[in-house]
Amino acid sequence: MIISSIADSLERTVSETTGAVRETLFEPVIRLGVTGLSRSGKTVFITSLVANLLDRGRMPQFQAAATGAIRSAYLQPQPDDTVPRFDFEPYLAQMTGTQPTWPDSTRAISQLRVSLRVQSVGLLGSLSGPRTIHLDIVDYPGEWLLDLGLIEKTYSDWSAEMLGKIAARPGGQAFAEAMSSTDPSARLSEPEAQRLAAAYTDALHAARDAGFSDCTPGRFILPGELAGSPVLTFAPLPQGSYGRNSLGREFERRFEAYKREVARPFFRDHFARLDRQVVLVDALGALHAGPAALDDLRQTMEDILGAFRPGKNSWLSALLGKRVDRILFAATKADHLHHTQHARLTAIMDALVRDARRRADFAGAETGAMAIASLRATTEETRTHQGRTLDLVRGRLADTGKEAAFYAGDLPEDPMTVLSPAKEEAEGWLQGEYAAMQFAPAALTLRQGEGPPHIRLDRAAEFLLGDRLR
């Protein structure tokens, strides 16, 4: 067994080294990770990005496209045979058909390779000739990324943290009632373990539906092939000394197994290989959900950014080898606001991750924040209502299919107007609510050479990829 493990490790090392040399000398590869919490628009982002790389007529701020440096782009089989392919073609058809709808949310990891034939501009480019650069896009749920924070926590620490958080969240009372009838020191009963784990999972779903972001472990919400397994059958318990064969001791063992068998392999096999990363954020949804949800999002963003820039003494430092050197935090659904509000949404996004970004910038990673819409679903108009001029967006409502003009309210010029009440745990906003509306995709007629309409997707591509395509 030991000899086999050593052989497997040596084979993987040789394979990775050979691949790295081949990529460096002949056909470089950019590995772009795309993540975000549920309903942030990961699937739409990837589908629209790939479509706009294949047909670049709507990418004026993406310099490699605007200057003609990208001569051609085409899809190829992804390099990892054990990772599912991102279903680009069905998603694009779903988003741009005669009756367009949004695709389902990301529930597992997937991958897609886009190969770019690039001819550098200038004298050196004319002498060197065109080259092929592969873009490997890795799509994975943001809930899985949150599991990084579990790696260095004990079961007792995690339990205390989550019990404190969910007590004030929707679903917390139901879990507290389920836990009150449980004796953690009693001998393990599998039906009892399943009952308590199911109650905790329900509490996580209720919290997420209410706009809260920190809902760990991530696989409890998106279990994939692990649904029903013992490694997902535990829950936080009050601190105590639990004896051998007790429910509490078994939950602790399963928590450690989750870290060892689920969290660590994900970071080792997928996360550690990324070069660039975009984190998509439904900031408008958090604003609508209220101060508590917004502050939870702020703290979650700090935890997520910590995953990309581990400290020198972190266990992840040795695991990663190389580190992600560009990270974009993108507030999605910018088309739900009039363009006059976009700068304010960007400022809120920037403020949400300000402290964490400073740490990453100091460590050498370049980070950015912007407001985008991967697929523009609305148009803009201005109306006068009760003597007041209102900037509106118009689109097809997702629930009824009817056309409607919508005014979400003015976002504040100073982001602290919303962040301060959130940090102070206020129950409501100081100056009213910020509304949110769900729009369906608009019917499209795409012209030759143009991808789907968007807002600042070209700027996002420039930040994430531009320096590697010159």
C-alpha positions as CSV (number, residue, x, y, z in Angstrom):
1,M,0.0,0.0,0.0
2,I,2.8,2.4,0.9
3,I,4.8,1.5,-2.2
4,S,1.7,2.0,-4.3
5,S,1.0,5.4,-2.8
6,I,4.6,6.5,-3.4
7,A,4.4,5.3,-7.0
8,D,1.1,7.1,-7.6
9,S,2.6,10.3,-6.1
10,L,5.8,10.0,-8.3
11,E,3.7,9.4,-11.4
12,R,1.5,12.4,-10.6
13,T,4.5,14.6,-10.0
14,V,6.2,13.5,-13.3
15,S,2.9,14.1,-15.2
16,E,2.4,17.5,-13.7
17,T,6.0,18.5,-14.3
18,T,5.9,17.3,-17.9
19,G,2.6,19.1,-18.5
20,A,4.0,22.3,-17.0
21,V,7.0,22.3,-19.3
22,R,4.8,21.6,-22.3
23,E,2.5,24.5,-21.4
24,T,5.3,26.9,-20.8
25,L,7.2,26.2,-24.0
26,F,4.5,25.4,-26.5
27,E,0.8,26.0,-25.7
28,P,0.3,28.0,-22.5
29,V,-2.8,27.3,-20.4
30,I,-4.7,29.8,-18.3
31,R,-6.9,28.1,-15.7
32,L,-9.8,30.4,-14.7
33,G,-11.9,29.5,-11.7
34,V,-15.5,30.7,-11.7
35,T,-17.3,30.6,-8.4
36,G,-19.9,32.3,-6.3
37,L,-22.7,31.5,-3.9
38,S,-26.0,30.2,-5.2
39,R,-28.0,32.5,-7.5
40,S,-24.9,34.6,-8.3
41,G,-25.0,33.6,-11.9
42,K,-22.0,31.4,-12.5
43,T,-23.6,29.3,-15.3
44,V,-24.8,32.4,-17.1
45,F,-21.3,34.1,-16.7
46,I,-19.4,31.2,-18.2
47,T,-21.9,30.6,-21.0
48,S,-21.9,34.3,-22.1
49,L,-18.1,34.6,-21.7
50,V,-17.5,31.7,-23.9
51,A,-20.1,32.8,-26.5
52,N,-18.5,36.3,-26.6
53,L,-15.0,34.8,-26.9
54,L,-16.1,32.7,-29.9
55,D,-17.9,35.7,-31.5
56,R,-16.2,38.9,-30.3
57,G,-18.3,41.7,-31.8
58,R,-19.5,42.9,-28.3
59,M,-16.1,42.9,-26.6
60,P,-14.6,46.4,-27.3
61,Q,-12.9,46.7,-23.9
62,F,-11.2,43.3,-24.3
63,Q,-8.0,44.5,-26.0
64,A,-7.0,41.2,-27.5
65,A,-10.4,41.1,-29.2
66,A,-10.6,44.8,-30.1
67,T,-7.1,44.8,-31.8
68,G,-7.7,41.6,-33.6
69,A,-4.9,39.8,-31.7
70,I,-7.3,36.9,-31.3
71,R,-7.5,35.4,-34.8
72,S,-9.8,32.6,-33.9
73,A,-11.4,30.8,-30.9
74,Y,-12.7,27.3,-30.8
75,L,-13.8,24.7,-28.2
76,Q,-11.8,21.6,-27.5
77,P,-12.2,18.6,-25.2
78,Q,-11.2,19.6,-21.6
79,P,-7.9,18.1,-20.4
80,D,-9.3,16.4,-17.3
81,D,-11.1,13.2,-18.3
82,T,-12.7,12.7,-14.9
83,V,-14.3,16.1,-14.7
84,P,-17.7,16.6,-16.3
85,R,-17.8,19.0,-19.3
86,F,-19.6,22.3,-18.8
87,D,-22.8,22.1,-21.0
88,F,-22.1,25.2,-23.0
89,E,-24.3,24.5,-26.0
90,P,-27.5,23.5,-24.2
91,Y,-27.1,26.5,-21.8
92,L,-26.6,28.9,-24.7
93,A,-29.6,27.6,-26.5
94,Q,-31.7,27.9,-23.4
95,M,-30.6,31.5,-22.8
96,T,-31.0,32.7,-26.4
97,G,-33.9,30.6,-27.7
98,T,-37.4,31.9,-28.8
99,Q,-38.6,31.4,-25.2
100,P,-35.4,32.0,-23.2
101,T,-35.0,30.9,-19.6
102,W,-32.2,30.8,-17.1
103,P,-30.2,27.6,-16.8
104,D,-30.1,25.7,-13.5
105,S,-27.6,26.6,-10.8
106,T,-24.2,25.0,-10.5
107,R,-24.4,21.9,-8.4
108,A,-21.0,20.3,-9.0
109,I,-17.7,21.0,-10.6
110,S,-17.4,21.1,-14.4
111,Q,-14.8,22.3,-17.0
112,L,-14.6,23.7,-20.5
113,R,-11.6,24.4,-22.7
114,V,-11.6,27.4,-25.1
115,S,-8.5,27.6,-27.4
116,L,-7.5,31.0,-28.6
117,R,-5.3,31.5,-31.7
118,V,-3.4,34.7,-30.8
119,Q,-1.2,36.9,-33.0
120,S,0.6,39.5,-30.9
121,V,0.6,43.0,-32.3
122,G,3.8,44.9,-33.1
123,L,7.1,43.9,-34.5
124,L,7.8,41.1,-32.2
125,G,4.4,39.6,-32.8
126,S,5.0,39.7,-36.6
127,L,8.3,37.9,-36.2
128,S,7.1,35.2,-33.8
129,G,3.9,34.3,-35.6
130,P,0.6,33.2,-34.0
131,R,0.4,31.0,-31.0
132,T,-2.3,28.9,-29.3
133,I,-3.3,29.7,-25.7
134,H,-5.8,27.4,-24.0
135,L,-8.3,28.8,-21.5
136,D,-9.6,26.1,-19.1
137,I,-12.6,27.4,-17.3
138,V,-13.4,25.6,-14.1
139,D,-16.9,26.0,-12.7
140,Y,-17.5,25.1,-9.0
141,P,-20.0,26.0,-6.3
142,G,-18.9,28.8,-3.9
143,E,-20.4,26.8,-1.1
144,W,-17.5,24.3,-1.5
145,L,-15.0,27.1,-1.3
146,L,-16.3,28.0,2.2
147,D,-15.2,24.6,3.4
148,L,-11.6,25.9,3.5
149,G,-12.4,27.6,6.7
150,L,-13.2,24.2,8.3
151,I,-9.8,22.7,7.7
152,E,-8.1,24.3,10.7
153,K,-11.1,24.2,13.0
154,T,-11.9,21.6,15.5
155,Y,-15.4,20.1,15.7
156,S,-15.9,21.9,19.0
157,D,-14.9,25.3,17.5
158,W,-17.0,24.9,14.4
159,S,-20.0,23.7,16.5
160,A,-19.9,26.8,18.8
161,E,-19.5,29.1,15.8
162,M,-22.4,27.7,13.8
163,L,-24.8,27.3,16.8
164,G,-24.2,31.0,17.5
165,K,-24.9,32.0,14.0
166,I,-28.0,29.9,13.1
167,A,-29.8,30.7,16.4
168,A,-30.8,34.1,15.0
169,R,-31.4,32.9,11.4
170,P,-34.5,31.5,9.8
171,G,-34.7,27.8,10.4
172,G,-32.6,28.1,13.6
173,Q,-35.5,27.6,16.0
174,A,-36.6,24.4,14.3
175,F,-33.0,23.0,14.6
176,A,-32.8,24.0,18.2
177,E,-36.0,22.1,18.9
178,A,-34.7,19.0,17.1
179,M,-31.4,19.3,19.1
180,S,-33.2,19.7,22.4
181,S,-34.6,16.2,22.2
182,T,-31.1,14.7,21.5
183,D,-28.7,13.4,24.1
184,P,-25.2,13.7,22.5
185,S,-23.7,11.6,25.2
186,A,-26.0,8.7,24.5
187,R,-24.9,5.7,22.4
188,L,-24.9,6.4,18.6
189,S,-28.2,5.7,16.9
190,E,-28.0,6.1,13.1
191,P,-31.7,7.1,12.7
192,E,-31.1,9.8,15.4
193,A,-28.0,11.0,13.6
194,Q,-29.8,11.2,10.3
195,R,-32.7,13.1,12.0
196,L,-30.4,15.7,13.5
197,A,-28.3,16.0,10.3
198,A,-31.5,16.5,8.2
199,A,-32.7,19.2,10.7
200,Y,-29.4,21.0,10.4
201,T,-29.5,20.8,6.6
202,D,-33.0,22.2,6.6
203,A,-31.7,25.1,8.7
204,L,-28.9,25.8,6.3
205,H,-31.3,25.9,3.3
206,A,-33.6,28.2,5.2
207,A,-30.8,30.6,6.0
208,R,-29.5,30.5,2.4
209,D,-33.0,31.2,1.1
210,A,-33.2,34.2,3.4
211,G,-30.0,35.7,1.9
212,F,-27.3,34.4,4.3
213,S,-24.0,33.3,2.8
214,D,-22.0,31.4,5.5
215,C,-23.7,28.0,5.5
216,T,-21.2,25.3,6.2
217,P,-20.3,22.6,5.4
218,G,-20.9,23.5,1.8
219,R,-21.8,19.9,0.7
220,F,-24.8,19.9,3.0
221,I,-26.4,22.3,0.6
222,L,-24.9,20.8,-2.6
223,P,-24.1,17.2,-1.7
224,G,-23.7,15.8,-5.2
225,E,-22.8,12.1,-5.2
226,L,-22.2,12.2,-1.4
227,A,-26.0,12.6,-0.6
228,G,-26.9,10.3,2.2
229,S,-23.4,9.2,3.1
230,P,-22.1,9.2,6.7
231,V,-19.6,12.0,5.9
232,L,-22.6,14.3,5.4
233,T,-24.5,12.9,8.4
234,F,-23.5,15.1,11.4
235,A,-24.5,18.4,12.9
236,P,-23.1,21.0,15.4
237,L,-23.6,20.1,19.0
238,P,-23.0,22.0,22.3
239,Q,-19.5,21.7,23.7
240,G,-19.0,18.7,25.9
241,S,-16.9,15.6,26.7
242,Y,-18.5,12.8,24.8
243,G,-17.5,9.2,25.5
244,R,-16.6,6.4,23.2
245,N,-19.4,5.2,20.8
246,S,-21.5,8.2,21.7
247,L,-23.4,10.4,19.1
248,G,-21.2,13.4,20.0
249,R,-18.0,11.4,19.5
250,E,-19.2,10.0,16.1
251,F,-20.2,13.5,14.9
252,E,-16.7,14.7,15.7
253,R,-15.2,11.8,13.8
254,R,-17.4,12.4,10.8
255,F,-16.5,16.1,10.9
256,E,-12.8,15.2,10.7
257,A,-13.6,12.7,7.9
258,Y,-15.4,15.5,6.0
259,K,-12.3,17.7,6.2
260,R,-10.0,14.8,5.2
261,E,-12.1,13.1,2.5
262,V,-14.1,16.0,1.0
263,A,-12.6,19.4,1.6
264,R,-8.9,18.7,1.3
265,P,-9.1,16.6,-2.0
266,F,-11.2,19.4,-3.6
267,F,-8.5,22.0,-2.9
268,R,-5.7,19.7,-3.8
269,D,-7.1,18.4,-7.1
270,H,-8.9,21.5,-8.5
271,F,-8.5,24.7,-6.5
272,A,-4.7,24.4,-6.3
273,R,-4.3,24.4,-10.1
274,L,-6.1,27.8,-10.7
275,D,-4.2,30.8,-12.2
276,R,-7.1,33.4,-12.2
277,Q,-10.3,33.6,-10.3
278,V,-13.6,35.4,-10.6
279,V,-16.0,35.5,-7.6
280,L,-19.5,36.4,-8.5
281,V,-21.7,38.0,-5.9
282,D,-25.4,38.8,-5.7
283,A,-24.9,42.0,-3.8
284,L,-28.3,43.3,-4.8
285,G,-29.9,40.2,-3.3
286,A,-28.1,40.7,0.0
287,L,-29.1,44.4,0.1
288,H,-32.7,43.4,-0.4
289,A,-32.4,40.7,2.4
290,G,-31.3,43.3,5.0
291,P,-28.4,44.3,7.2
292,A,-27.8,40.9,8.8
293,A,-27.5,39.2,5.4
294,L,-25.3,41.9,4.0
295,D,-22.9,41.7,7.0
296,D,-22.9,37.9,6.6
297,L,-21.9,38.4,3.0
298,R,-19.1,40.8,4.0
299,Q,-17.6,38.2,6.4
300,T,-18.1,35.5,3.8
301,M,-16.1,37.5,1.2
302,E,-13.3,37.8,3.7
303,D,-13.3,34.0,4.2
304,I,-13.3,33.4,0.5
305,L,-10.5,35.7,-0.2
306,G,-8.5,34.1,2.5
307,A,-8.7,30.9,0.5
308,F,-6.7,32.4,-2.3
309,R,-3.9,34.0,-0.2
310,P,-3.0,31.7,2.6
311,G,-0.4,32.9,5.1
312,K,3.2,31.6,5.0
313,N,2.5,29.2,7.8
314,S,-0.9,28.0,6.5
315,W,-1.4,24.3,5.7
316,L,-2.6,25.4,2.3
317,S,0.6,27.1,1.3
318,A,2.4,23.8,0.7
319,L,-0.6,22.3,-0.9
320,L,-1.1,25.1,-3.5
321,G,2.4,25.6,-4.7
322,K,1.5,28.5,-7.0
323,R,-1.1,31.0,-6.1
324,V,-3.9,32.7,-7.9
325,D,-2.5,36.1,-8.9
326,R,-5.6,37.9,-10.2
327,I,-9.0,37.8,-8.5
328,L,-12.1,39.7,-9.6
329,F,-15.1,40.3,-7.4
330,A,-18.0,41.0,-9.6
331,A,-21.4,42.2,-8.4
332,T,-23.8,40.5,-10.9
333,K,-27.3,41.5,-12.2
334,A,-26.2,45.1,-12.8
335,D,-28.9,45.2,-15.5
336,H,-31.4,45.2,-12.7
337,L,-30.4,48.8,-12.1
338,H,-30.2,51.9,-14.4
339,H,-26.6,52.6,-15.5
340,T,-26.5,55.7,-13.3
341,Q,-26.5,53.3,-10.3
342,H,-23.7,51.1,-11.5
343,A,-20.8,53.1,-10.0
344,R,-22.6,52.9,-6.6
345,L,-23.1,49.2,-6.9
346,T,-19.4,48.8,-7.7
347,A,-18.5,51.0,-4.7
348,I,-20.6,48.7,-2.4
349,M,-18.9,45.6,-3.9
350,D,-15.5,47.2,-3.3
351,A,-16.3,48.1,0.3
352,L,-17.6,44.6,1.0
353,V,-14.2,43.1,0.4
354,R,-12.0,46.1,1.2
355,D,-10.2,44.7,4.3
356,A,-9.7,41.3,2.8
357,R,-8.5,42.9,-0.5
358,R,-5.8,44.9,1.3
359,R,-4.3,41.7,2.7
360,A,-4.3,40.1,-0.7
361,D,-2.9,43.1,-2.5
362,F,-0.1,43.3,0.1
363,A,0.7,39.7,-0.5
364,G,1.0,40.2,-4.3
365,A,-2.3,39.3,-5.8
366,E,-4.0,41.8,-8.0
367,T,-7.7,42.2,-7.1
368,G,-10.5,44.1,-8.7
369,A,-14.2,44.8,-8.2
370,M,-16.9,45.8,-10.7
371,A,-20.6,45.6,-11.5
372,I,-21.5,43.4,-14.4
373,A,-24.4,41.6,-16.1
374,S,-23.3,38.5,-18.0
375,L,-26.5,38.5,-20.0
376,R,-28.3,41.8,-20.3
377,A,-32.1,41.1,-19.7
378,T,-33.4,44.7,-19.5
379,T,-33.5,48.0,-21.3
380,E,-33.5,51.4,-19.7
381,E,-36.1,54.2,-19.7
382,T,-36.8,57.4,-17.8
383,R,-40.2,58.5,-16.5
384,T,-41.6,61.3,-14.5
385,H,-43.7,60.2,-11.5
386,Q,-45.3,62.7,-9.0
387,G,-43.0,65.4,-10.2
388,R,-39.9,63.2,-9.8
389,T,-37.7,61.9,-12.6
390,L,-37.0,58.2,-12.2
391,D,-34.5,56.1,-14.1
392,L,-36.1,52.7,-14.7
393,V,-35.2,49.3,-16.2
394,R,-37.7,47.3,-18.2
395,G,-37.8,43.6,-18.7
396,R,-39.8,40.4,-18.7
397,L,-40.7,39.2,-15.2
398,A,-39.4,35.7,-14.4
399,D,-42.5,34.7,-12.5
400,T,-45.3,35.9,-14.8
401,G,-43.6,36.5,-18.1
402,K,-45.1,40.0,-18.3
403,E,-43.2,43.1,-19.3
404,A,-42.7,45.6,-16.4
405,A,-40.7,48.8,-15.7
406,F,-39.0,48.7,-12.4
407,Y,-37.4,51.3,-10.1
408,A,-35.2,49.6,-7.4
409,G,-34.5,52.7,-5.4
410,D,-31.4,54.8,-5.2
411,L,-28.3,53.1,-3.8
412,P,-26.3,55.4,-1.5
413,E,-23.3,57.3,-2.7
414,D,-21.4,56.3,0.5
415,P,-21.3,52.5,0.8
416,M,-21.0,52.9,4.6
417,T,-24.7,54.0,4.6
418,V,-25.5,50.3,4.2
419,L,-22.4,48.7,5.6
420,S,-22.5,50.5,9.0
421,P,-26.0,49.3,9.9
422,A,-25.0,45.8,8.7
423,K,-22.0,45.8,11.0
424,E,-24.0,47.2,13.9
425,E,-26.6,44.4,13.5
426,A,-29.5,46.7,12.7
427,E,-32.8,45.1,12.0
428,G,-33.6,47.4,9.0
429,W,-32.0,50.0,6.8
430,L,-31.8,53.6,8.1
431,Q,-33.4,55.0,5.0
432,G,-35.9,52.4,3.7
433,E,-35.6,49.2,1.8
434,Y,-33.8,48.3,-1.4
435,A,-36.1,46.3,-3.7
436,A,-35.1,43.5,-6.0
437,M,-36.9,42.0,-9.0
438,Q,-36.2,38.9,-10.9
439,F,-36.1,39.3,-14.7
440,A,-36.2,36.5,-17.3
441,P,-33.8,36.6,-20.3
442,A,-34.9,38.8,-23.1
443,A,-35.7,37.4,-26.5
444,L,-32.6,37.9,-28.7
445,T,-31.7,38.1,-32.4
446,L,-27.9,37.7,-32.5
447,R,-26.1,39.1,-35.5
448,Q,-23.2,37.4,-37.3
449,G,-20.1,37.7,-35.2
450,E,-21.8,38.9,-32.0
451,G,-22.2,37.1,-28.7
452,P,-25.0,37.7,-26.2
453,P,-25.5,41.3,-24.9
454,H,-23.9,42.0,-21.6
455,I,-22.6,44.8,-19.3
456,R,-18.8,45.0,-18.7
457,L,-18.2,41.4,-19.5
458,D,-15.4,42.6,-21.8
459,R,-13.8,44.6,-19.0
460,A,-14.0,41.5,-16.8
461,A,-12.3,39.5,-19.5
462,E,-9.6,42.2,-19.9
463,F,-8.8,42.1,-16.2
464,L,-8.7,38.3,-15.9
465,L,-7.0,37.4,-19.2
466,G,-5.7,40.6,-21.0
467,D,-2.1,40.5,-19.8
468,R,-1.7,36.8,-20.9
469,L,-2.9,37.5,-24.4
470,R,-0.6,40.3,-25.4
